[in-house]
Amino acid sequence: MNATALRKINIAEDFTRFPAGRFRSDGPFSGQRFREECLQPALEDSEVIEVELDGAAGFGSSFLDEAFGGLVRGNILKSTEVSKRMKLHASDESLITEILSYMK
């Protein structure tokens, strides 16, 4: 892997301020689309990714589970690698706790 050391993703700036839905069929800014178009490529190209959660209008559990939990379910990221390869930033710590629970 010829990866860069770090890649940053700001959901509100790089994807949308209004993330919603689990699957692509649920709308244009679904968790599935975010995972497939933003998270997966970043993990393939970078050793570590930082994901900024602040700035979005809110997150539904279906979006978060599909976007982040889907990485582990789809064998894109092993649950043991999460803390090494993904850094989550949010002013609301409970959001990070929720995401990490989906990835376990």
Residue pairs with C-beta under 8 A, 6 or more apart in sequence:
1 44
3 44
3 45
3 46
3 47
4 45
4 46
4 47
5 46
5 47
5 48
6 46
6 47
6 48
6 49
6 50
7 42
7 45
7 46
7 48
7 49
7 50
8 49
8 50
8 51
8 52
9 15
9 38
9 39
9 42
9 49
9 50
9 51
9 52
10 52
10 55
11 19
11 34
11 51
11 52
11 53
11 55
11 56
12 52
12 54
12 55
12 56
13 52
13 55
14 38
15 29
15 34
15 38
16 28
16 29
16 56
17 55
17 56
17 57
18 29
18 56
18 57
19 29
19 30
19 31
19 34
19 56
19 59
19 60
19 63
19 67
20 26
20 27
20 29
20 30
20 60
20 63
21 27
21 29
21 30
21 31
21 60
21 62
21 63
22 30
22 31
22 32
22 62
22 63
22 65
22 66
23 30
23 31
23 32
23 66
24 30
24 32
24 33
26 62
30 63
30 66
31 62
31 63
31 64
31 65
31 66
31 67
31 68
31 70
32 66
32 67
32 70
34 63
34 67
35 66
35 67
35 68
35 70
35 71
35 74
35 76
39 49
39 51
39 67
39 68
39 71
39 76
40 71
40 76
42 49
43 49
43 71
43 76
43 77
43 85
43 86
47 85
48 84
48 85
48 86
48 87
49 85
49 86
49 87
50 86
50 87
50 88
50 89
51 86
51 87
51 88
51 89
52 89
52 90
53 59
53 88
53 89
53 90
53 92
53 95
53 96
54 89
54 90
54 91
59 95
61 98
64 95
64 98
64 99
64 102
65 102
68 99
68 102
68 103
69 102
69 103
70 76
71 77
71 103
72 78
72 79
72 82
72 103
72 104
77 85
77 86
77 103
79 103
79 104
82 100
82 103
88 95
88 96
88 99
88 100
90 96
